Structures are given as structure tokens and as C-alpha cells.
Amino acid sequence: MLAALPLLLCATSFAGEPGYYHPDFVGPHSALFEKASAHVSESFGGIQAEMARLSPDLVALDQGASLCAERAPEGFLTYATEIRRQSNGQTAQVQAFVDTLVDDFEVTFGGAMERVLEAATVGYDVSLCRAEGIHALMGRSQCEGTDLAPIIGQHMDGDAELMDDVDEIIALPWPSFELQGRAQPVIPITGVGSYLDLDALTDALLRDAIAQSKARHAEALEAVEADLEEGDTQAVRSAALEKAQDYRALYERDMAQLGEGFLDSIQASLLRLQKKGAPAAVGVCANPQGLGGCSGEDVTEAVLPLLLADKKLLKALQ
């Protein structure tokens, strides 16, 4: 019994101190991780800011082109379609790039953590600790022992392979989000000598009807959205895309009918309002200023109040 005591004492003296780590909490303790994350955040932030700046104009252009389809010159409709395709294509490129970059981050920093883990945790009895519930939300854990995340993160910063990988991440060329809008002709209503901003006009007089049309379109698309994005086979995705294109065509048809009736009513009102000082030749500009606008005089500020006070117009639009 006494002979076994030295062995017991020896085993006790070499028992590791308890320590734990969670892979998700190691990165913030690595200067290389923070360096790469800051670069990605800055680059993506610039693209997001440009997307947010142009988003209202893109919505207004697409909506205006759909409403004015019966009256707009073919060149304008072609232009609006080109801008929409450019926007969709560039958005898809940015999303694909970011998705790939996220995967690369996981592989790159996960690999570095595995390489340094043994050296970083010498002397510890290591456990993988996963926070749950409110602790996960707050970035905390209930695990016992020393939090090894700072030590592992510091070791990762000395990993030569990770240094090279981070340099490569920072050097990656990002896709751009740049749309080349250009001035478009005024779409005639009583003429083209001056124009009303179509987005302001419809926001004041046609908002509810447009919202209803868009809601119907969104509901139709919802039925195929899952297959379109996550279809199990190419055949399923292709069928969903065909349906989505059909729904888009129906939306454009509905909006064109809505727009034709609306612009007919605006035309009748403008003719009446000429007696109250409204310009004799007025059209609409369906191209937002942020994408180049239209050439000519914008009379929206002066004429829109007259339209809003025209009881015959308001009754017709009801």
C-alpha cells in the first residue's frame, strides 16, 4: 500500500489543469483574424452602402417601366431591362463571392487552430466547451477551468501559413456594384415640354393599388422560391425559374394595365388644369435622378398639388 503512494503522488502532480475552448470564440483573440475580418467588413460595407443608395432608384425604375409600358418608347423599356439585369447579375456575383469567402474563412482559420492547438494547450486538460441558451447569445459559457481561447488565438498569430493565407484574403479583388444609368426621354402625357416625377406622382396617387399588385406577385413567387433557390435537381430549379418568369410577365401585364388607366386619368386632369395655370405640355419621367433622370424641366413641385386638389381625378382613381 505504501509502495503505491509515490505513484499516486506522481500521477497527481502531472494531472493537467482544466481548460476549455469553443472554436467560435477563438477568432476574436487572434490579431490576424481581426485584421482579415476588418478588411472584409470594410470592403463589403462599401458595396452594401452602394446597393442601399441605389435600391430606391432601382425599385422606382422597374416600377415606372412596368407602369408606362404602353406609352414608353421601346428604347426606354430596353434601358430599364438592361439596368435590372445588371443589378441582378452584380448582386448574384457579390453574394457568390461572399459565400465563398465565408467558407474560406472557416477552412483557413479552422485549419490554423488545429495546427496550433496541441502547442497552445500544453499543461491543460482540454475540453471542448459549447455554450448554450442565453450564455451562447452573450458569448459566455458555464465551463470549468481556464478559457483557452486567448492562448489559442495568440498562437494562431504566430502561424506562418495563416499569415500567408490572410495576406491572400486581403489581396483578393472584390466584385463591384456599379450601374451606369443615363438620362432618358420624357414619356408624353399632354406633351414633353416639362415633366412630372413618376415616382412622386404614383406615391401620392397610386400607392395602394401598386402595393396590392406587388403583394399578389410576391405571393405567387413565394410558391416557387424554395425550389428556385434550393431545388434538389437542375430540372426542379429550371421548372421553378420558368414559373418565376411567367409570374414576372403577369406582373408586368397587370402593372401596364394599371399604369395605362392611371396615366389616362392624369392626362384628363392635366387638360382641365391648364385653365388653372398647369403647363400645356407635360409628360412623366420614369428614370430616377440617381440613374440620370430626364432632360427638361421638372414641374412636379408646382403641378402635383393641383392634381391632388382635382376632385374629378381623385374620384376616377377610386
N, C-alpha and C positions, 0 to 999 in steps of 0.2 A: 504493500500500500504506500509506504513512504518512498519507495523507489519510483513510483509513478508520479510523485509530486513535482519533480523537476520538469518532466514532460508537460504536465498540465500548466505549470507556470510559463513555460516556453511558448506553448500554444496561445496562452492568453496575451502574452506580450506582443505576439505577431498578428493578433486579430486586427483587421483594418477598421479605421474609424468609419462610421456610417456616413455615406454621402449619396446624393441623388442628383439627377438632372432630368430635364424634359427637353427634347430636341427643339420644340417651338420657342423655348426661352433662351436658347444659347446664342442665336444670331445677334440680338441687341448688345451682347457683350463683346462682339468682335468688331474692331475698327474697320476691317476690310468689308464686313457685311454692311456696316453703316455707310461706308463710302460708296459701295455699289448701289445700295438702296436709295441713297440721296441722289445719285446720278439718274437712276431710273425714274424716281419721283419727279425730278425737275424736268426731264425730257418728256415724260408722259403728261405732266401737268401743263406744259406748253401746248401740246396737241389738244388736250381736253379743253383748255381755255379757248382755242381757236374754234373747236367744234361747238362749244357753248355760244360763242359770239355769232357764229353763222347759222345756228339751228333755227332761230325765229325767221330768218330770211329764207331759209330753205323750205320751211313749212309754208310760208306765205307765197313763195313762188310756185310750189307744187299745187297749192290750193287755188291760186289765181289762174294758173294754166288750165286746171280742170274746169273752173267756172266759166272761163272765157273761150272754151274750145270752139264753140260755134261761131264766134266773132273774130278770134285771134288769127293773124296771118300765120301761115304754115311755118315760117321761119322762127316765130316765137315759140311755138309748140316744140319744134325740134330743139331749140335752145334750152327750154325747160327740161326736156327729157335728157339732154346731154348733162346738164348740171346735176340732175337726180342720179344718173348713173355714175358720174364722177364721185359724188358724195357717198353713194352706197359702196362703190368699189374701194375707195380710200378708207372708209370706215372698216370694211372687212379686212383690208391689209393691216391696218393698225391693230385690230383685235387679234388677228392671227399671230402677229409679231409679239404682242404682249403675252398671249397664251404660251407661245414657245419659250419666251424669256422666263416666265414663271416656272415652267418645267425645268429649264436650265438652272435656275436658282436652286431648286430643290436638289438636283443632282450634284451641282458644284459644291454647295455648302454642306450638303449631307455627306458627300464623299470626304470633304476635308475634316469634318467632325469625326468620322470613322477612323481616319488616318491618325488623328492626334489623341483619340480617346484613351488609349491604354497609357500613354505617357502622361497625360493630363490628370489621370485619376490614380496614380501610384499612391499606395498607402491608404486607400479608401475601399470600404466595402460598398461597391456601387450598386444602386438600384435605379431603374428607370421609373420615374415618378410622373404620373399623369394626373394633372389637376382636373377636378370635376365640378360641375354646378357653378355656383357663384364664385368659387375660387378660380375656376378657369377663366371666367369673364374678367376677373380682376388681376389676372396674371400671377396668382398666388397658388400655393399648394399647402397641403397638410402633411407633407412627407417629413420623415425624421432624418436628422443629420445635417451635414453641410451641403448647401446648394453649390453644386459644382459647375453651374453654367458659366460664371465669370472666369473660372480657371480654364475651362474648355475653350471659351471664346478667345482668351489670351493666347493659348497655344495655337489656335487656328491662325492667328495673325502672323505667326512665325512659319507657317507652312508655305514653302516656295511655290508649290504647284497652285495653291489657292491665289497667291499674289499674281501669278501669270494669268489665271482664269479671270480674276477681277479686272485686270488691265484689258483683257479681250472683251469683257462685258461693256466696259466704259467706251471702248473703241467702236462698238457696233453702230453702223449707220441706221438711224430710225426712219421709218416711212413718214412721209409728210401728209398733211391735210391742208391742201391749198386749192381753192376753187377760183377759176378765172371767169367771173361774171363780166358782163359788158352791157352797155346801155341798149335798151330795146325800144321799138316804136310804140307810140301811144295807140291803144286799141280804141277805135272810134265808137262813140255813142251818139252825140249830135255833131261830132267833128273831132278834129285833133289839134285845134289851136292851143288848148290847155288840157290839163288832166286832173283827175281825182286819184288819190292813192287808193287802190282797190282794197288793200288790207284794212285800212282805216274805215273805208266805206262798208265793207262786209262786217267788220267788227261792231259797227254801230247799228246796222240794219238787218243782218242776216246770221248773226252768231248762233242762235238756237237751231236754225234749220241746218246749218253746216255741222254743228255738233251732233245732231241726230244722224246725219248721213255718215259721218266718221264713225260713230258708235256702231252703226249697222255693219260697216266694213270691218271694224275691229273684231266684232263678234264672229263674223264669217271667217276671218283669218285665224281666230283662236282655235277653231276646229282642226286646222291643219298645221298649226305652229309646231307642235311636238314632233310630228313626222318630218317636217321641213328641217328642223334643227338636229334631231336625234334619231331619225329613221334607221331601222336595223339594216336595211339594204339600200342600194342605189336606186332600185326600182321604186321603193317606197318614197324615197326623197324626191325622185323625179315626178312621181304622181302628185305629191304634195305641192311641188313647185308649179306644176301645171294648174292645179286648182287655185293656188295663190294668184297666179297671173290672170285666171278667169275672174277671180274676185276683184282684182285691181281694175279690170276692164269694166266690170259692172259699176264699181265705184265711180270711175271716170264718166260713165254714161249718166249716172244719177246726178253727179255734180254738174255736168254740162246742161242737163235739163233744168236743174235748179238755177244755174247761172243765167241761162237764156231768159227765163221768166223774170228773174231779178233785174237784169240789165234792160229788158223791155220796160219794166216799171220805172227804172231810173231815167230812161230816155224820155218817157212821157212826162215825168216830173220836171226834168230839165227844160223841156219845151215850155211848160207852164211857167217855170220860174224865170224865164227870160224877161218877163214883164216886171219882175222884182229885182232885176239887175244881175241875174246869172249870166255868165258868158254864153255867147251864141254857139260856140264850137267847143264842146268838152268831150274828152274821152277818158279812159281809165289807164293807169299804169299798173301792170301786174308784176313788174320786176322790182323788187325791193331796192332801196337806195344802197344797201350794203353789197348788192351784187351789180351795181351800175345804174339802177333806176331807169328813167326815161328822159329823153330830151324834151324840152318845152317848159311851160310854166305850170307849177303845182298850185292849183286853186282850191285844194281840199279845205284849208282853214276857213276860207270865205264861203264856199258853196255847201259844205256838209251841214252847217246849221240850218240853211234854207231847206235842204232835203228833210231834215229831221222835223221841221215845222210844217211840212206838207202833209196835211191830213189825208188827202187822197192817196198819196204814196203809202203812208202807213197802213191804210185800210187795204190797199191792194196787196201789200206784203203779208198781211194776216191770212 
